[in-house]
Amino acid sequence: MGNGEWLRAGPAWAKRRAETNRARTIHEAVIPAKAGTTPGKYMRNTHMTTLLESTLQHLEALVSFDTRNPPRAISARGGIFDYLREHLPGFTVEVIDHGAGAVSLYAVRGAPRFLLNVHLDTVPDSPAWSADPHVMRRLDDRVVGLGVCDIKGAAAALLAAAERTTGDAAFLFSSDEEANDPRCIDAFLVRKIPYEAVLVAEPTRARAVLAHRGISAVSMRFAGRAGHASARLAPSDSALHQAVEWGHRALALVAQMEDESFGGLSGLRFNIGRIEGGIKANVIAPQADLRFGFRPLPSMGMDDLLARFRALAEPAPALFDETFRGPSLPSGDPAQAEARRQNAEALARRLGLEIGEAVDFWTEASLFSAAGYTALVYGPGDIAQAHAADEWVALDQLQRYADSILRILGN
């Protein structure tokens, strides 16, 4: 790639690449020879280190592209999607602009059985960053930059592994995961393209995650009667009082489900995120708005929980609107969910992936599961570093993930 192309790849990319190349020393790991070789002989594991080096070069480029969501100012032409096009030789590539910065790239080589999915958007950076978040920094055992953990590191590894193989492969890159607006995945699922399984990249410490919670976000409105606060109040007069009493009953309901469990997860996660309303201390509040969210187990029915939360309001709420829903992984009724979990476990073992514990955070793998695919979550990095200032991912995590992807594509 020429200097002009590197400049188009990202802000000041050519200068940073030249500086990095001058400072970089590629270390080759020395390991004992395999059984059967001459005693005392050693082999240089250059393949592994060059794979990691290639992953880091791609990651440095991907981090340089501003894909923060919001504002999701991401285009199908130029920028990160042109970079992907240029580094997927031998693939049939389809890029679709779904509007509002939601862009997907679907790349296929041969007749693959598995689909690998990675989102390219990141959360916004915060003032707490100690340096430019779009300039990747290499430290002794990690790299730092916006999106390196969540989850551009996985995207970089896919590119590096694809360059070293010629076999069947299918990638789906998207740019709208961080805003709870899955236009890219929804549009893909409508096409019903057959795959044996889908591996969705999120930070799981390079372990296959087979189950996670669903998620629902709800907006409520309570209506009261404005008046002077010196009057004796009926329970329904103040909209704010209604909201507070509803919250008390909701927390009690959640406590009753504490012992329910599925696949290593237990209880219902619940949070009242915002209550606002009223006018001043001596005026009865005529209106109050409340927003809450909950994260059910795969064995819990989302619609049943919504009905139970709504029924806790006395009187009935003026508004009860579910603003976002993401199914659990695996999806379906309890019997279906367990069967799908077992299928995902068998797949992970067949691919040689270490199986991790179920997680509390939500991923778009559940959307694939709800559409009937066998789906699991698998990616480098720890969720504890995702969305944090000076976000980082460990080099051994990138190495482990890249090696496994190379093995999957090679087979």
N, C-alpha and C positions, 0 to 999 in steps of 0.2 A: 504494500500500500504506500503510495507516495505521500509527500509532506502535505500537499493540498488536501488529500483525502483524510489524513489524520486530523487536520484542522477542522474539517467538517464533522468529524466524529464527535467532538465535544469541545467545550471551552478550553482554549490554551492547551489542547491535548498534545500537540506535537512537541511543544516545549517541555511539558512535564514528562513525556515519554523519553525524550533524549536525556533529561537529567536523571531519570530513574535508571536508564540503561548504563550510564556512566558509573553510578553508585552501586549497582547491583552485583553481587557475587553469587553465582549459582552453586549451591552446596550439593554434593552427591553423597547420599547415605551409603555407608559401607556395611554390608550385612554378611553373616557367615554363608558359605556355600551350601547349597542344598545337599541332602543326603546322597551319597554315591559319587560326589566329586572328590578330588584329591585333598586329603587332610591338609589343613593349614592354608588352603586357597580361599580367597574372598572374591565376591562379585560386587560390582558397583550397580546399585539399583537406580540407574539413570532414567529408566522409563517412568518411575513414580515421580521423581523430582521434576522431570520435564513436563509431565502432566500437570503438576501443581503450578509450575511456573507459567504454563500456558493459561491455566485457570486464573491466575493472578493478573496476567496481562489483560485478559478479557474483563475481569472484574474492575480493574482500574479504569478501563474505558466506559463500562456501563455506569459506574458511579459518577462519572463526569457529566452524564446527562441528567438534567433536572426533570424528574418524573414525580415531583411531590403532588400528593392528592389529599386534600385540595391544594392548589386550585385546579389541578389536572389539566394543565395547558400542554397537552401531549398530542402530537400530530402523527398521522399515518405516513407522511412523507418527510424525509430528513430525520435527523436526530437518531434516537435509539433504534427505531425500526429499520432505518437504512443500514445501521451497523449490523444488526442481526442478519439482514438479507445478504450482506457482503460476506458473512462468515458462516453461511450454510450452503456451501457448494455441493451440488449433487441432489439437493432437496427441491421438491416442488413447493413453492412458497406462495401463500395466499394471505394478504393483509386486508383487513376490513375495518373501516372507520364506523363505529356504532354511534357516534355523536357524543358531544360533551366531553371530549378527551378520552373516551373509551375506545381503545384500539386493540385488535387481536391479530396475532400472526400465527398461522397454522402451517407447519412445515412437515412434509412427509418424504421419506426416502424408502423405496421398496414397498413391502407389504407387512408393516409392523403389527404385532399383537398388542403392544402396550402403548399408552399415551402418557407422556410426561408433561405436566402442566406447571408453569411458573408465572407468578405475577411480577411485573416490572415496576409498578408504582410504589412509592414510599410515603410514609407520613411526612408532614412538614417538619423541618428542623426547628430547634428551639434556641433561644439566646444562650443557653448553657453550653453549647458546643464550644470547644477550645480552639478550633481551627475551621477552615472552610470545609463544610460537610461533603462537598462535591469533589474534593481532592483526596484520594485514598492515600492513607499513610501506612507504611509497612513497619511494624515493630518486630521484636524477636520472635514472638510466638503467635502473632495475630495481625490482622489488618483492620484499620479503622476507617469508616466512611459511611455516609447515609445510604442505607439499603444493603450493606455488605452481609448483614445477618438476615434481614427480612426484605427480599430473599434473593437479591441479585447474585449472591455467591453461588446459588444453585444454577442460575441462568448461565453464569460464566463456565461452570463445570460442564453443562450440557454442550456448549460450544466447543470446549476443549476436547471432550470425549468424541464428539461428532467428527472432528478433524482427524482423529486417529483411527476411525473405523469406517467401513464401507457398507455395513449391514443395514438391516431394516431399522428405521427409527421414525418416531412421530413426536413433535413438540407443539404445544399450544402455549403461547405467551400472551398475557393480557395486561391491561393497564388500569383496571377499575376495582381492584379488590379492597383497597383501603377505605372506600367510601360507602360500603354496604349497598352497592349499586351494580350487581353482577350482570351487566349487559353482555359482556363478552362470553361468559359461560352459558348464559341463557340462550344466546344466539347459536352457539355451538351445539347445545343439547337438542335444539329443535331439529337439527339435521340427522340425528340418530345414526351417526357413523359408528359401525361396530368395532369395539375393542374388547379384548379379553379382560383388561383391567386398566385403571387410571392411577398414576402415582402423582400426587399433588405435593409440590414442594412448599414447606413451611419449616421454621426452625424446630427440629425435633431431636437435635444432637445425633443426627445420622442414625436414627432408630425408626423402625416402621411403627407408626401409631395407627391402631385399628379402630379406635373409638374416641369420640369427643362429644361434648354437650351441644345442644342446639342453642338458639338465641332468639329472643323476641323483644322488641322495643315497643312501648305503648305510650300514647299520649292521652291523658284524661282531663276532663274539665268538670268542675263542680259549680253549681249555681246556687246562690243564696239570696238574701233580701237585704238591701242596704238600709241602714238605720243608725240611730244613736246607740253607742255601746253601753250606755247606762241602763238600757232596758233589759228585762229578764229575757234571756235567749232560749229559744227552743233548739234542739240539736241540729235541726236543718236550716236554721236562720243564717248561719255563717258558712260561707263556702270554704273558708280556710279550716274551720272546725271539722267540716265533713272530710276534708282531705287528710287532716291529722288522724281522725278516727279510722278512716280507711287504712292508712298506713299501719296503725296499731294492729288491726285485724289481719292485714296482709302478712305482717311479720309473724304473727301467731300461726297462720296457716303454713308458712314456710317451715317453721320449727317442727310442725307435725310430720313433715316429710324427711326429716334429717336422717332416718335410718334406711331409707330406700337406696338401692345400689344397682349398678350395672357396670360390668367390666372394669372394676377397680375404682370407679367413681361413686360418690355417695351424696345424697341430699340434693336440694334445689338451690342454685345460686340466684340471689335476688338483690336488687338494688334500687332504691328510690333516688334518682339522680337530680331531681329538681322540683321544687314547689315554689310557686310565685302567685301573688294575688293580693287583694285588699288595697286599701287606700291609706289609712293611718290608724293609730292605736284606738281612737275613739269613734271609729266608724265600722259598723258590721260589714264584713267583706262580702260583696255581691258576687264575686267570681274568683275562682282559684284554678290554676293549671298545674298539673302534676305529670311528671314523666318518670317512668320506671322501666326496668328491664329484668328479664329473668333468663336463666340458662338451665334448661331441663336435661335430665338423663335421656339417653336413647329410648328407654322403656316408658317414659312419661309422655302422655298425649298433650300436644301443644294446645289444641282447641279446647280440651277439657280444662286445662289450667287457665286459659283466658276466660272461660265462662265462670270459673270459680272466683277469679280475681274481680271480675265485673260484679258478681253477685254480692260482694262484700260492701259495696257502696250503698249507703242509706242516707237520703233517697237515691234512686238510680242516677248515675252520672249524666250530665248534659252531653258529654262526649266521651267515647271510649274507642280509640282508633289505634289498631296495630300498625305502626309505621315501618317496621322491618321484621322479617322472619327468615331465619336460617335453620334448616332441619338439623337434626343430630346426625352423627356418624357412628354406626350405620343407621340408615333410615328405615322406616316401616314400623309395623306393629312389633311387639316384643319378640314374637317368634321369627318374623322376617329379619329383624335386626340381628338376632343371634346367629341366624343362618348366614347372613352377609358378613358378620364379623369372622365366622369360621372360614369362609371363603377367602377373606383378606389375609387371615393368618396363614392359610395354606400357601397362598401366593408369596407372601413374605419369606416363608421358609424355602420355597422353591428357588427364589431369587438370591438366597443366601443373606438376607437382611436380618440384622438383630432386631428383635421385637421389643418395643418400649411400652411404657405404661400409657393408659388413656390420659387425655389432657382436658383441662377445663376450657381452653380457648377454642373459638370457632374457626373453621376453615371451609373453603369452597369444595373440599372433597365430599362434603355432605350433599352438595348439589348433584354431583355425579352419582352418588349412591342412591339418591331419591329418583334419579332417572333410570336406575336399573343396572348401573355399572358396579363391578367390584372395585372398590376404591380404598386407598390408604394414604396416609400423610407421611412424607419422608423427605427430610432435607437437613442441611448442615446448620450448625449454630444452636444457640440456646435462646428460648423465648425471653429469658430474663434480660438479654441485651437488645431485643427488638424494641423499637420506638424510644430508645434511651439516647441521651446526649452522648456523643463520642461512641456511637454504636460500633461494635466490633464482632468479628468472628475468628475463632482459633484456626490456625493453619492446619492442625491435625484433623479438624472437622472437615475442612475443604478437601484435604487429601483423601480422607475416608470416603466422602460422598463421591468425589470424582472417580475414585477407583471402582466403586460399586456401579456407577453409571457406565463406565467403560466396559465393565464385565457384562452388564445387561445388554448394551448395544452390540458387544462382540459376539454374544450368543444368539 
